[in-house]
Amino acid sequence: MRDNTVGLVVTLVLLIGWAPLTTHAQQPAKVPRIGYLLADLRSPCRSDPFVQAFRALGYVEDHSIVIEWRCADGTPERARALAVELVQLPVDVFVAGPPDGPLAAMQVTRTIPIVFTAVADPVAMGLVASLAQPGGNVTGVAHQVGLAIDGKRLELLLEAVPGVTRVAALQHGAFVRAVPARHVRQQAVEEAARSLGVHLQIVEVDTPEELEGAFAAMTRAGRRSWC
């Protein structure tokens, strides 16, 4: 979660730096204003890790940056009303939390950059056209982007380390057994490995104590492949 927050803030810093060049090129420098929209009351309205990550990059709330915190009541109507309020301030960039925040922001602006947080599948939600070419004014962090992403990870590994023929992967066995959909994902990874000509060894662990044995099993399998 910490890594996601830092990545989100770095994205926002880049957008904030870009926005004055495109929309306020002839105006004096001003304090950037972020509209933080959460659509679900189950989440805290204020994110301390978000503020701390900005501080680590040299941005201090209410001094070198302003954050407008808005929390809806879990309904799309309220989320949209708050999005309208943030546009009217105006804000320089949106941070919008699922499920309704990003869609509400998209409904009220096609020019202000929108960064979504922890969306399951941005393509399926209609936030972006595709992962490769999202288009529009929306970007963000997704934690589930379809089965094709696993094959892409293997492709990137082969590009980074040419000549790889065997790949070993750790898997949390208890989690896979508890979530049937994970079996489909594993099958997709195995199919991608076959298509790339890579032998994929998946080793399951349930506890930290099993890690040493898992790595030993990976090493033994690698040695046998050279015999």
ZAFIKE-962573 format. One record per residue: x, y, z of N, C-alpha, C in turn. Coordinates in pm, whole numbers, plus 50000, padded with zeros to 5 digits. Atoms other than C-alpha are relative to their C-alpha. Layout:
! residues N
<<X Y Z> <X Y Z> <X Y Z>>
...
***
This chain:
! residues 227
<<50083 49879 50000> <50000 50000 50000> <50086 50125 50000>>
<<49910 49886 49996> <50287 50236 50080> <50058 50028 49862>>
<<49943 49983 50134> <50444 50173 49737> <49897 50060 49905>>
<<50105 49945 50086> <50110 50245 49567> <49981 50148 50026>>
<<50019 49860 49965> <50077 50573 49757> <50112 50085 49944>>
<<49885 49925 50053> <50428 50685 49661> <49989 50013 49849>>
<<50014 49994 50145> <50369 50595 49298> <49891 50096 49958>>
<<50110 49907 50028> <50041 50784 49301> <50045 50143 50015>>
<<49955 49863 49975> <50204 51094 49447> <50101 50044 49895>>
<<49904 49964 50106> <50491 51085 49196> <49925 50035 49872>>
<<50082 49969 50118> <50231 51074 48917> <49938 50138 50012>>
<<50063 49870 49978> <50055 51374 49069> <50101 50113 49987>>
<<49897 49896 50010> <50378 51571 49100> <50033 50028 49854>>
<<49973 49981 50143> <50447 51512 48730> <49886 50076 49933>>
<<50114 49931 50060> <50095 51624 48639> <49994 50146 50044>>
<<50001 49862 49949> <50118 51932 48861> <50106 50084 49929>>
<<49895 49927 50070> <50446 52025 48696> <49966 50029 49856>>
<<50038 49983 50141> <50295 51981 48350> <49886 50100 49983>>
<<50120 49919 50015> <49966 52163 48412> <50028 50149 49981>>
<<49976 49856 50019> <50106 52517 48455> <50055 50032 49862>>
<<49941 49974 50131> <50295 52481 48126> <49895 50003 49891>>
<<50100 50011 50105> <49978 52402 47936> <49881 50092 50020>>
<<50121 49924 49976> <49703 52601 48105> <50024 50136 50066>>
<<49975 49874 49929> <49870 52879 48301> <50137 50056 49963>>
<<49865 49963 50039> <50182 52955 48099> <50028 50148 50019>>
<<49977 49857 49991> <50130 53331 48114> <49968 50056 50138>>
<<50036 49953 49867> <50029 53346 48481> <50115 49977 50097>>
<<49895 50023 49900> <50257 53381 48785> <49979 49867 50071>>
<<50007 50129 49931> <50338 53068 48980> <49901 50007 50115>>
<<50097 50007 49891> <50068 52961 49224> <50013 49867 50071>>
<<49995 50124 49924> <50027 52694 49488> <49908 49899 49934>>
<<50087 50101 50062> <49899 52374 49323> <49889 49957 50094>>
<<50117 50041 49922> <49554 52261 49438> <49953 49863 49951>>
<<50041 50137 50032> <49460 51892 49448> <49861 49976 50057>>
<<50131 50040 49953> <49102 51774 49470> <50000 49851 50032>>
<<49996 50140 49956> <49092 51451 49673> <49857 49955 50026>>
<<50141 50041 49993> <48756 51279 49619> <49988 49853 50034>>
<<50029 50137 49962> <48656 50966 49806> <49849 49980 49996>>
<<50143 50023 50016> <48320 50815 49723> <49943 49903 50102>>
<<50044 50103 49906> <48303 50557 50004> <50035 50043 50142>>
<<49978 49956 49863> <48260 50654 50368> <50075 49899 50085>>
<<49926 50099 49923> <48425 50332 50481> <50149 50033 50003>>
<<49861 49957 50002> <48759 50493 50395> <50014 50134 50072>>
<<49979 49870 49934> <48906 50779 50603> <49999 50112 49898>>
<<50009 49888 50095> <48839 51117 50445> <50136 50063 49975>>
<<49866 49944 50014> <49198 51224 50502> <50102 49887 49999>>
<<49900 50105 50013> <49494 51009 50395> <50135 50052 50049>>
<<49871 49957 49947> <49799 51062 50615> <50118 49950 49916>>
<<49888 50043 50086> <50029 50842 50398> <50012 50086 49874>>
<<50001 49913 50118> <49927 51059 50100> <50072 50130 50030>>
<<49936 49874 49959> <50031 51376 50284> <50148 49979 50028>>
<<49860 50028 49967> <50352 51218 50411> <50084 49976 49876>>
<<49926 50024 50123> <50452 51103 50064> <50030 50132 49928>>
<<49975 49868 50058> <50412 51459 49935> <50109 50074 50078>>
<<49900 49931 49918> <50615 51591 50227> <50141 49947 49969>>
<<49870 50059 50032> <50895 51348 50141> <50056 50055 49869>>
<<49958 49942 50128> <50905 51509 49795> <50013 50152 50007>>
<<49980 49856 49982> <50922 51859 49942> <49875 50083 49992>>
<<50126 49928 50006> <50552 51953 49924> <49931 49994 50136>>
<<50061 49994 49868> <50397 52069 50252> <49857 50053 49986>>
<<50141 49963 50011> <50019 52085 50283> <49975 50138 50061>>
<<50038 49864 49961> <49876 52438 50312> <50114 50100 49992>>
<<49889 49908 50021> <50215 52588 50228> <50041 49997 49852>>
<<49959 50011 50140> <50354 52462 49897> <49900 49920 49918>>
<<50106 50072 50071> <50044 52259 49808> <49872 50006 50083>>
<<50130 50000 49933> <49673 52267 49890> <49925 49874 49960>>
<<50079 50120 50027> <49464 51951 49921> <49857 50024 50046>>
<<50143 49983 49968> <49086 51983 49907> <49939 49861 50022>>
<<50052 50131 49965> <48945 51680 50090> <49848 49998 49987>>
<<50145 50014 50015> <48595 51567 49988> <49963 49852 50011>>
<<50045 50138 49982> <48409 51252 50099> <49850 49992 49974>>
<<50142 50018 50033> <48079 51135 49951> <49937 49901 50098>>
<<50074 50089 49910> <47816 50913 50112> <49978 49862 49939>>
<<50013 50131 50062> <47860 50611 49889> <49904 49996 49882>>
<<50092 49996 50113> <47615 50725 49620> <50064 50075 49883>>
<<49944 49930 50116> <47709 50828 49263> <49957 50146 49993>>
<<50051 49863 50007> <47492 51141 49293> <50081 50094 50087>>
<<49922 49915 49909> <47682 51276 49592> <50143 50016 49950>>
<<49863 49993 50054> <48018 51190 49434> <50007 50101 49887>>
<<50000 49905 50112> <47924 51386 49122> <49985 50143 50049>>
<<50018 49865 49947> <47808 51686 49325> <50131 50054 50058>>
<<49872 49957 49944> <48141 51698 49507> <50103 50022 49889>>
<<49910 49980 50114> <48328 51659 49177> <49974 50135 49935>>
<<50035 49868 50055> <48140 51963 49042> <50056 50110 50089>>
<<49948 49900 49905> <48237 52156 49356> <50150 50018 49984>>
<<49855 49992 50015> <48604 52073 49306> <50040 50066 49868>>
<<49973 49935 50128> <48595 52176 48940> <49980 50150 50009>>
<<50032 49859 49989> <48444 52510 49034> <50100 50077 50085>>
<<49906 49926 49914> <48721 52592 49286> <50097 50091 49922>>
<<49987 50136 50054> <48907 52503 49054> <50122 49930 50061>>
<<49881 50075 49963> <49159 52226 49128> <50085 49977 49876>>
<<49908 50026 50111> <49465 52150 48917> <50000 49854 49958>>
<<50000 50143 50028> <49431 51773 48940> <49906 49932 50100>>
<<50087 50081 49915> <49186 51517 49081> <50076 49877 50048>>
<<49971 50135 49953> <49265 51220 49301> <49865 49941 50035>>
<<50135 50053 49984> <48958 50997 49291> <50003 49853 50038>>
<<50002 50137 49952> <48890 50679 49486> <49878 49925 49950>>
<<50111 50081 50047> <48670 50391 49371> <49895 49983 50109>>
<<50036 50038 50137> <48407 50295 49307> <49950 50115 49914>>
<<50069 49898 50079> <48231 50616 49204> <50083 50126 49975>>
<<49923 49877 50013> <48499 50884 49241> <50055 50028 49862>>
<<49945 49974 50133> <48681 50843 48908> <49894 50027 49895>>
<<50106 49980 50098> <48360 50814 48708> <49932 50135 50019>>
<<50060 49870 49972> <48213 51119 48882> <50088 50113 49948>>
<<49908 49898 50048> <48523 51322 48802> <49999 50008 49847>>
<<50005 50002 50146> <48512 51211 48436> <49875 50068 49946>>
<<50126 49942 50045> <48150 51326 48410> <50003 50153 50000>>
<<50004 49854 49986> <48235 51683 48508> <50120 50071 49938>>
<<49887 49934 50066> <48571 51745 48338> <50071 49904 49905>>
<<49920 50075 50097> <48757 51627 48031> <50135 50067 49979>>
<<49874 49927 50016> <49048 51866 48078> <50088 49990 50125>>
<<49920 50010 49879> <49158 51849 48443> <50050 49855 50014>>
<<49949 50137 49984> <49388 51547 48495> <49934 49930 50119>>
<<50061 50082 49897> <49228 51267 48699> <50089 49879 50026>>
<<49919 50115 49961> <49432 51009 48890> <49916 49913 50092>>
<<50081 50087 49916> <49236 50711 49023> <50089 49914 50089>>
<<49926 50080 49903> <49342 50498 49320> <49940 49860 50009>>
<<50038 50139 49972> <49330 50117 49347> <49874 49955 49928>>
<<50113 50047 50080> <49080 50054 49067> <50027 49856 49956>>
<<49982 50141 50036> <49021 49687 48988> <50037 49985 49852>>
<<49975 50014 50144> <48998 49708 48608> <49956 50128 49930>>
<<50037 49870 50058> <49009 50060 48456> <49941 49992 49861>>
<<50057 50015 50133> <48931 49935 48106> <49854 49959 50010>>
<<50137 50047 49984> <48619 49748 48216> <49910 50109 50058>>
<<50080 49892 49941> <48505 50051 48418> <49976 50114 49902>>
<<50015 49892 50096> <48537 50274 48112> <50083 50122 50031>>
<<49914 49886 49964> <48804 50496 48268> <50105 50027 49893>>
<<49900 49985 50105> <49059 50434 47993> <49961 49911 49883>>
<<50031 50077 50119> <49035 50305 47638> <50073 49867 50000>>
<<49921 50121 49990> <49314 50052 47689> <50119 50030 50089>>
<<49882 49978 49917> <49620 49999 47906> <50115 50058 49919>>
<<49890 49952 50085> <49857 50062 47615> <49977 50144 49955>>
<<50033 49866 50046> <49676 50376 47493> <49874 50047 50073>>
<<50116 49964 49918> <49452 50506 47773> <49919 50116 49943>>
<<50071 49885 50055> <49369 50836 47601> <49937 50085 50109>>
<<50073 49914 49905> <49172 51117 47765> <50087 50063 50106>>
<<49933 49928 49892> <49264 51283 48092> <50008 49918 50128>>
<<50007 50088 49884> <49261 50979 48323> <50118 49903 50002>>
<<49896 50098 49977> <49542 50766 48466> <49987 49954 50145>>
<<50008 50041 49861> <49610 50590 48794> <50062 49866 50028>>
<<49945 50126 49950> <49687 50273 48986> <49892 49893 49994>>
<<50095 50110 50011> <49511 49946 48898> <50061 49875 50062>>
<<49947 50121 49938> <49546 49624 49097> <49951 49873 49930>>
<<50043 50115 50079> <49374 49396 48845> <49974 50048 49858>>
<<50008 49945 50135> <49421 49454 48474> <49986 49890 49896>>
<<50023 50107 50096> <49324 49127 48311> <50113 49899 49998>>
<<49905 50111 50000> <49502 48799 48251> <50121 50027 49911>>
<<49890 49976 50094> <49718 48933 47967> <50122 50062 50066>>
<<49889 49932 49936> <49933 49130 48211> <50108 49903 50046>>
<<49901 50097 49952> <50101 48813 48343> <50092 49956 49887>>
<<49916 50031 50115> <50221 48716 47997> <50094 50114 49967>>
<<49915 49883 50028> <50351 49070 47952> <50116 50007 50098>>
<<49891 50000 49903> <50552 49039 48272> <50109 49901 49960>>
<<49900 50097 50046> <50720 48727 48137> <50077 50056 49880>>
<<49933 49939 50115> <50795 48910 47812> <50104 50102 50045>>
<<49907 49899 49949> <50957 49195 48005> <50120 49935 50065>>
<<49888 50072 49938> <51166 48946 48203> <50096 49948 49894>>
<<49915 50053 50107> <51293 48787 47883> <50078 50113 49930>>
<<49930 49885 50060> <51381 49131 47743> <50113 50047 50093>>
<<49900 49953 49903> <51565 49224 48064> <50114 49901 50016>>
<<49898 50104 49982> <51751 48891 48089> <49992 49905 49880>>
<<50006 50084 50119> <51797 48748 47739> <50057 49860 50025>>
<<49950 50136 49988> <51844 48374 47714> <49937 49919 50111>>
<<50066 50073 49891> <51627 48279 48009> <49912 49890 49943>>
<<50083 50113 50045> <51470 47936 47962> <49916 49942 50112>>
<<50074 50050 49885> <51348 47858 48314> <49968 50118 50092>>
<<50043 49895 49907> <51151 48084 48546> <49929 49933 50117>>
<<50065 50052 49880> <51055 48000 48904> <49920 50111 50066>>
<<50086 49899 49938> <50772 48178 49082> <49944 49947 50131>>
<<50060 50034 49872> <50656 48177 49443> <49851 50032 49996>>
<<50144 49979 49996> <50285 48147 49508> <49947 49966 50138>>
<<50061 50024 49869> <50083 48177 49827> <49891 49894 49984>>
<<50090 50111 50024> <49915 47839 49825> <49863 50015 50063>>
<<50128 49988 49930> <49646 47910 50083> <49909 50100 49930>>
<<50080 49898 50068> <49534 48221 49895> <49942 49945 49870>>
<<50047 50055 50127> <49511 48038 49564> <49888 49899 50023>>
<<50103 50100 49971> <49311 47756 49718> <49870 50064 50046>>
<<50119 49933 49948> <49071 48003 49880> <49927 50082 49895>>
<<50058 49915 50103> <49010 48207 49565> <50004 49924 49867>>
<<50002 50082 50122> <48902 47987 49271> <50048 50074 49876>>
<<49960 49924 50119> <48963 48267 49021> <50151 50003 49981>>
<<49855 50000 50011> <49334 48249 49099> <50050 49882 49917>>
<<49960 50114 50083> <49348 47906 48931> <49997 50037 49852>>
<<50009 49955 50138> <49237 48068 48606> <50122 50086 49966>>
<<49884 49913 50023> <49513 48325 48643> <50128 49917 49988>>
<<49882 50086 50008> <49771 48053 48706> <50006 49929 49866>>
<<50003 50066 50129> <49661 47867 48395> <50040 50095 49888>>
<<49963 49901 50101> <49698 48188 48194> <50150 50025 50000>>
<<49855 49981 49992> <50054 48235 48321> <50072 49882 49938>>
<<49936 50120 50054> <50144 47876 48235> <49989 49998 49847>>
<<50018 49997 50146> <50000 47917 47885> <50092 50103 49936>>
<<49910 49897 50052> <50197 48240 47835> <50144 49950 49998>>
<<49863 50053 49993> <50516 48065 47945> <50025 49902 49886>>
<<49984 50096 50111> <50460 47783 47694> <50015 50070 49866>>
<<49994 49928 50128> <50400 48030 47413> <50133 50071 49981>>
<<49871 49931 50007> <50729 48204 47498> <50117 49903 50005>>
<<49892 50099 49996> <50923 47878 47518> <50074 49997 50131>>
<<49938 49995 49867> <50991 47914 47890> <49939 49893 50089>>
<<50049 50096 49902> <50968 47640 48149> <49970 50075 50130>>
<<50043 49927 49881> <50771 47782 48441> <49981 49903 50116>>
<<50013 50080 49878> <50810 47631 48788> <49931 50084 50107>>
<<50073 49929 49895> <50548 47746 49039> <50014 49921 50130>>
<<49980 50062 49869> <50633 47672 49402> <49908 50068 50100>>
<<50094 49945 49904> <50365 47714 49666> <50059 50001 50141>>
<<49964 49990 49858> <50432 47833 50020> <49879 50053 50075>>
<<50110 49953 49916> <50187 47891 50303> <50049 50083 50118>>
<<49946 49930 49883> <50415 48022 50579> <50141 50048 49969>>
<<49861 49953 50020> <50744 48216 50601> <50103 49890 50021>>
<<49906 50108 49971> <50909 47903 50739> <50024 49910 49878>>
<<49987 50084 50118> <50855 47732 50404> <50084 50064 49890>>
<<49928 49931 50106> <51048 47990 50206> <50136 49937 49970>>
<<49867 50057 50021> <51391 47835 50260> <49992 49873 49917>>
<<50016 50123 50076> <51271 47497 50133> <49956 50028 49857>>
<<50047 49966 50133> <51098 47662 49837> <50115 50045 49912>>
<<49886 49955 50079> <51415 47836 49724> <50096 49885 49972>>
<<49915 50117 50023> <51609 47513 49768> <49944 49913 49887>>
<<50063 50078 50107> <51357 47333 49545> <50020 50066 49865>>
<<49976 49928 50124> <51394 47603 49280> <50144 49977 49952>>
<<49859 50018 50036> <51773 47569 49290> <50026 49860 49947>>
<<49980 50139 50045> <51761 47189 49259> <49944 49981 49860>>
<<50062 50015 50131> <51524 47209 48962> <50085 50067 49893>>
<<49914 49931 50094> <51753 47460 48792> <50125 49923 49966>>
<<49880 50078 50023> <52056 47240 48838> <49972 49878 49914>>
<<50035 50118 50076> <51879 46933 48699> <49983 50033 49851>>
<<50025 49964 50140> <51789 47126 48384> <50129 50009 49919>>
<<49872 49990 50071> <52161 47159 48300> <50069 49866 49984>>
<<49935 50132 50004> <52239 46788 48340> <49972 49928 49868>>
***
